[in-house]
Amino acid sequence: MHELGVAQSLLDYLEKAAKEHHLKKIKSVTLKIGKMRQIVPETLVFLFQTLAEGTIAEQAQLQIELLPVRVHCLQCNQTADLPPRKYSCPHCGNSSLEWVSGKELIIDHIEGDPIDAN
């Protein structure tokens, strides 16, 4: 269950980012996650919410956008999304592929409330 490690690392990052950007509360976080990461979004959200209790991100909404597995075929020079459990070009069937996307884990957006200047 590597979602636990991802959730903890995300929370650690948010604590640092909140200090750096003078936020008193994290309201939402948007992640972009490649399907090759094999992260179960529901599990990640549950673990994040559990770990966030009592922290600056306690009420934060975690939004996850799954990114497709996209490859470029070295044989036919086409780029395509791969269906699950397929590792050959959907156009020509060749397995000489370059990974274009699908392994990402990106914090795309953080929204929070700033610390009052008063």
Backbone hydrogen bonds, N-H to C=O, Kabsch-Sander energy under -0.5 kcal/mol:
donor,donor_aa,acceptor,acceptor_aa,energy
4,L,1,M,-1.1
6,V,2,H,-1.9
7,A,3,E,-2.9
8,Q,4,L,-2.3
9,S,5,G,-2.4
10,L,6,V,-2.6
11,L,7,A,-2.2
12,D,8,Q,-2.4
13,Y,9,S,-2.4
14,L,10,L,-2.5
15,E,11,L,-2.1
16,K,12,D,-1.7
17,A,13,Y,-2.9
18,A,14,L,-2.6
19,K,15,E,-1.6
20,E,16,K,-2.5
21,H,17,A,-2.4
22,H,19,K,-1.0
23,L,18,A,-3.0
24,K,113,D,-2.9
25,K,113,D,-1.2
26,I,56,I,-2.5
27,K,25,K,-0.5
27,K,111,E,-3.1
28,S,111,E,-1.9
29,V,61,Q,-2.7
30,T,109,H,-2.9
31,L,29,V,-0.5
31,L,63,Q,-3.1
32,K,106,I,-2.6
33,I,31,L,-0.5
33,I,65,E,-2.6
34,G,104,E,-2.7
35,K,67,L,-2.3
36,M,102,G,-2.2
37,R,34,G,-1.9
37,R,102,G,-0.6
38,Q,35,K,-1.5
44,L,40,V,-2.3
45,V,41,P,-2.6
46,F,42,E,-2.3
47,L,43,T,-2.6
48,F,44,L,-2.6
49,Q,45,V,-2.6
50,T,46,F,-2.2
51,L,47,L,-2.8
52,A,48,F,-2.2
53,E,49,Q,-0.6
53,E,50,T,-0.8
55,T,52,A,-2.4
58,E,55,T,-1.7
60,A,57,A,-1.6
61,Q,27,K,-2.4
62,L,60,A,-0.5
63,Q,29,V,-3.3
63,Q,61,Q,-0.7
65,E,31,L,-2.8
66,L,64,I,-0.6
67,L,33,I,-2.8
70,R,68,P,-0.8
70,R,101,S,-1.9
71,V,80,A,-2.9
72,H,98,E,-2.6
73,C,78,Q,-3.2
74,L,96,S,-2.9
77,N,73,C,-1.2
80,A,71,V,-2.3
82,L,69,V,-3.4
86,K,83,P,-1.5
89,C,94,N,-3.3
93,G,89,C,-1.9
97,L,95,S,-1.4
98,E,72,H,-2.5
100,V,70,R,-3.1
101,S,70,R,-1.9
106,I,32,K,-2.9
108,D,30,T,-2.2
108,D,106,I,-1.0
109,H,30,T,-1.5
111,E,28,S,-2.8
113,D,25,K,-2.3
115,I,22,H,-2.6
